[in-house]
């Protein structure tokens, strides 16, 4: 496996986005772009990339705004920007798609989004329909409109009170406070991430993981959740794009499968012609990091492999 790192300019006009590509030793049969979750970064996906590159896939991605190495000098960590900056993060995903499209013209292209990255991927499918040949939506969910509206109001209040580029314990408790309760008695505050204690400990020891996201980031993410829940927006997707939903059956982000099923049904109702779902018993949020992760790797690879046949690569706008 060959790993290359570089930067490209963000849609915010000031941040150098840290990007990576993992390449197979031989030819590229397909490309998978990864959209990572909140409070993590793209290089955490290197083991999964190694598995896929050994099977002929290039794996590409980048650190979202305010994450990993994509933080402008003097900028706040875990902060996208002012109101409306969710669109910047989605536009950065498209820019990464364009760069990889030039690098691998005509090659079948897929998108995987995890957690917050799944919300971004779902936004991308609405805003840039038909630019990928399939999408894997992992560790996703959908809260009720009333709960999202309440969260947005609190995030807006906290942004006004302490500054949108500051972390808010109030908003963090609202967003993540209930997640660990399902796994009491708790060993750490992040038990909900994984049944693997080794993975949780690695996450806690990693200086580029964790921390409290800013109130502005929560405001933007909740706005994104509102956008992707609207039926009229779902119908803007390319309904011929295959979608796979995968999640741990004990993942609190997906309400232990119930939230994933709600999103799955909403895609069916919107008219998506090929949509499937798989829940893994006993697994929690980071299913690519659990002890049985190679089972998940294999399931994703097989789904991608089945959709390579006859594909010549989605057309970019």
C-alpha positions in Angstrom: 0.0 0.0 0.0 1.2 3.5 -0.9 0.1 6.4 1.2 0.3 10.0 -0.1 -0.6 13.1 1.9 -1.2 16.7 0.6 -3.4 19.7 1.2 -6.1 21.6 -0.8 -7.9 24.9 -0.1 -11.1 24.7 1.8 -14.3 26.3 0.8 -13.9 28.6 3.8 -11.2 30.4 1.8 -8.5 30.2 4.5 -7.9 26.7 5.7 -5.5 24.1 4.1 -7.4 20.8 4.2 -5.2 17.8 5.0 -5.9 15.0 2.5 -4.7 11.5 2.1 -4.8 8.8 -0.5 -4.0 5.1 0.0 -3.2 3.3 -3.3 -2.9 -0.4 -4.2 0.5 -1.6 -5.5 -1.2 -2.5 -8.9 -4.0 -1.0 -10.8 -7.0 0.8 -9.3 -10.3 -1.0 -9.8 -12.5 1.3 -7.8 -12.2 4.3 -5.4 -13.7 4.7 -2.0 -13.9 8.2 -0.4 -14.3 8.3 3.4 -16.1 11.1 5.3 -15.0 10.7 9.0 -16.9 11.5 12.1 -16.8 14.3 14.7 -13.7 14.7 16.9 -11.6 12.2 14.9 -9.5 12.3 11.6 -9.0 10.5 8.4 -5.7 8.6 9.2 -7.6 6.5 11.8 -9.0 4.7 8.7 -5.6 3.4 7.6 -6.2 -0.3 8.7 -9.5 -0.4 6.6 -7.6 1.3 3.7 -4.9 -1.4 3.9 -7.6 -4.1 3.6 -9.2 -2.4 0.6 -6.0 -1.5 -1.3 -5.0 -5.2 -1.1 -8.1 -5.8 -3.1 -7.6 -3.2 -5.8 -9.3 -0.1 -4.3 -7.8 3.3 -3.8 -9.1 4.9 -0.6 -9.1 8.7 -0.3 -10.3 11.2 2.2 -9.4 14.3 4.2 -9.7 15.9 7.7 -12.9 18.0 7.8 -12.6 21.6 8.7 -11.5 22.0 12.3 -10.5 18.4 12.6 -7.1 16.6 12.6 -4.6 18.7 10.6 -7.3 20.8 8.9 -7.2 23.7 11.5 -6.2 27.1 10.3 -3.5 29.0 12.2 -5.1 30.5 15.2 -8.4 28.7 14.4 -10.6 26.8 16.8 -10.5 23.0 16.9 -13.8 21.3 16.2 -15.3 24.4 14.6 -16.5 24.7 11.0 -17.2 28.4 10.8 -20.1 30.9 11.0 -23.7 30.0 10.2 -24.0 28.1 7.0 -20.5 26.6 7.2 -22.0 23.0 7.0 -22.1 23.7 3.3 -18.4 24.5 3.3 -17.7 21.1 4.7 -19.9 19.4 2.1 -18.2 21.4 -0.6 -14.8 20.2 0.6 -16.1 16.6 0.2 -16.9 17.5 -3.4 -13.5 19.1 -4.0 -11.9 16.0 -2.8 -14.2 14.0 -5.1 -13.0 16.2 -8.0 -9.3 15.8 -7.2 -9.7 12.0 -7.0 -11.8 12.0 -10.2 -8.9 13.7 -12.1 -6.5 11.2 -10.5 -8.6 8.2 -11.5 -10.7 9.1 -14.5 -13.5 6.8 -15.4 -13.0 4.5 -12.4 -16.1 3.5 -10.3 -16.4 5.8 -7.3 -18.0 5.3 -3.9 -18.5 7.4 -0.8 -18.6 6.1 2.8 -19.7 8.4 5.6 -19.4 7.6 9.3 -21.3 9.2 12.2 -21.2 13.0 11.6 -19.6 12.1 8.3 -22.7 10.1 7.5 -24.8 13.2 7.9 -22.4 15.1 5.6 -22.5 12.2 3.1 -26.3 12.3 3.1 -26.2 16.1 2.5 -23.7 15.4 -0.3 -26.0 12.9 -2.0 -28.7 15.6 -2.1 -26.5 18.5 -3.2 -24.3 16.6 -5.6 -26.6 13.9 -7.0 -25.1 11.3 -9.4 -21.5 12.1 -8.7 -20.8 8.8 -6.9 -21.7 5.2 -8.0 -22.8 4.2 -4.5 -22.7 5.2 -0.9 -22.2 3.4 2.4 -23.9 5.2 5.3 -22.4 4.0 8.6 -23.2 4.8 12.2 -26.0 7.2 11.2 -29.4 8.0 12.8 -32.2 10.6 12.8 -33.6 12.3 15.8 -37.2 13.6 15.9 -37.8 17.1 14.4 -38.8 18.4 17.9 -35.6 17.2 19.5 -33.5 18.7 16.7 -35.3 22.0 16.9 -34.8 22.1 20.7 -31.1 21.3 20.3 -30.7 24.0 17.6 -32.2 26.6 19.9 -29.9 25.6 22.8 -26.8 25.6 20.5 -27.8 29.1 19.2 -28.2 30.4 22.8 -24.8 28.9 23.8 -23.1 30.4 20.7 -24.5 33.8 21.6 -23.5 33.4 25.2 -19.9 32.1 25.0 -19.1 32.5 21.3 -19.7 30.0 18.6 -16.1 28.9 18.4 -16.0 27.9 22.1 -16.8 24.5 23.6 -20.1 24.3 25.5 -20.5 21.6 28.2 -24.3 22.3 28.0 -24.4 21.4 24.3 -22.1 18.4 24.8 -24.3 17.0 27.5 -27.3 17.5 25.2 -25.6 15.7 22.3 -23.7 12.9 24.0 -24.9 12.8 27.6 -27.2 9.8 27.3 -25.0 7.7 25.1 -23.0 6.0 27.9 -26.0 5.3 30.1 -26.8 2.2 28.0 -23.5 0.7 29.0 -23.4 1.4 32.7 -21.5 0.7 34.9 -19.0 2.7 32.8 -15.3 2.2 32.6 -14.8 5.5 30.6 -16.9 8.3 29.3 -16.5 6.9 25.8 -17.7 3.3 26.4 -20.4 3.9 23.8 -17.9 4.1 21.0 -16.9 0.5 21.0 -17.2 -2.8 22.8 -13.4 -3.1 22.3 -11.7 -1.6 25.3 -8.5 -1.4 23.3 -10.2 0.8 20.7 -11.7 3.1 23.4 -8.3 3.4 25.1 -6.6 4.3 21.8 -9.2 6.9 21.2 -8.7 8.4 24.6 -4.9 8.5 24.2 -5.0 10.1 20.8 -4.5 13.9 21.0 -6.4 14.3 17.7 -9.5 12.5 19.0 -12.1 13.6 21.5 -12.6 16.9 23.1 -15.8 19.0 23.3 -17.0 20.3 19.9 -17.8 24.0 19.7 -21.4 25.2 20.1 -21.1 26.5 16.5 -20.3 23.0 15.2 -23.3 21.6 17.0 -25.5 24.3 15.5 -24.3 23.5 12.0 -24.6 19.7 12.5 -28.2 20.0 13.8 -29.0 22.3 10.8 -27.6 19.6 8.6 -29.8 17.0 10.3 -32.8 19.2 9.6 -31.9 19.5 5.9 -31.4 15.7 5.4 -34.6 14.8 7.1 -36.9 16.7 4.7 -38.6 14.4 2.2 -38.5 17.1 -0.5 -34.7 17.1 -0.2 -34.3 13.4 -0.3 -36.1 13.4 -3.6 -33.3 15.5 -5.0 -30.9 12.6 -4.7 -30.1 10.5 -7.7 -32.6 7.7 -7.0 -30.5 5.2 -9.0 -27.5 5.5 -6.7 -27.2 2.3 -4.5 -27.1 2.9 -0.8 -26.0 0.6 2.0 -26.8 1.4 5.6 -24.7 -0.4 8.2 -24.5 0.1 12.0 -23.9 -1.6 15.3 -27.2 -2.8 16.7 -26.1 -1.3 20.1 -25.0 2.1 18.6 -26.7 4.9 20.5 -26.2 7.4 17.7 -28.6 5.2 15.7 -30.9 4.7 18.7 -29.7 1.0 18.8 -30.9 0.4 15.2 -34.3 2.2 15.4 -32.8 5.5 14.1 -31.0 3.7 11.3 -34.3 1.9 10.3 -36.1 5.3 10.2 -33.5 6.7 7.7 -33.6 3.5 5.7 -37.4 3.7 5.4 -37.2 7.4 4.5 -34.8 6.5 1.6 -37.3 3.8 0.4 -40.2 6.3 0.6 -38.2 8.8 -1.4 -37.9 6.3 -4.2 -34.3 5.1 -3.9 -34.3 2.0 -6.1 -31.5 0.1 -4.4 -31.2 0.5 -0.7 -30.2 -2.1 1.9 -29.4 -2.2 5.6 -27.4 -4.4 8.0 -27.2 -4.1 11.8 -24.5 -6.0 13.6 -25.6 -7.6 16.9 -23.8 -6.3 20.1 -21.6 -3.9 18.1 -21.6 -0.2 19.1 -20.6 3.0 17.2 -17.2 2.4 15.7 -17.9 -0.8 13.8 -14.7 -0.5 11.8 -12.7 -0.7 15.0 -14.4 -3.5 16.9 -12.6 -6.8 17.5 -14.6 -8.4 14.6 -13.9 -5.6 12.3 -12.7 -7.8 9.4 -16.2 -9.2 9.2 -17.4 -5.6 8.6 -14.5 -4.9 6.2 -15.5 -8.0 4.2 -19.2 -7.0 4.1 -18.4 -3.5 2.7 -15.9 -4.9 0.2 -18.4 -7.5 -1.1 -21.1 -4.8 -1.5 -18.6 -2.6 -3.4 -17.4 -5.5 -5.5 -20.9 -6.4 -6.6 -21.4 -2.8 -7.8 -18.3 -2.6 -9.9 -19.7 -4.7 -12.7 -20.5 -2.6 -15.7 -19.5 0.7 -14.0 -17.4 3.2 -15.8 -17.4 5.9 -13.2 -20.0 8.5 -12.2 -20.0 11.8 -14.1 -18.8 14.9 -12.2 -20.6 18.2 -12.6 
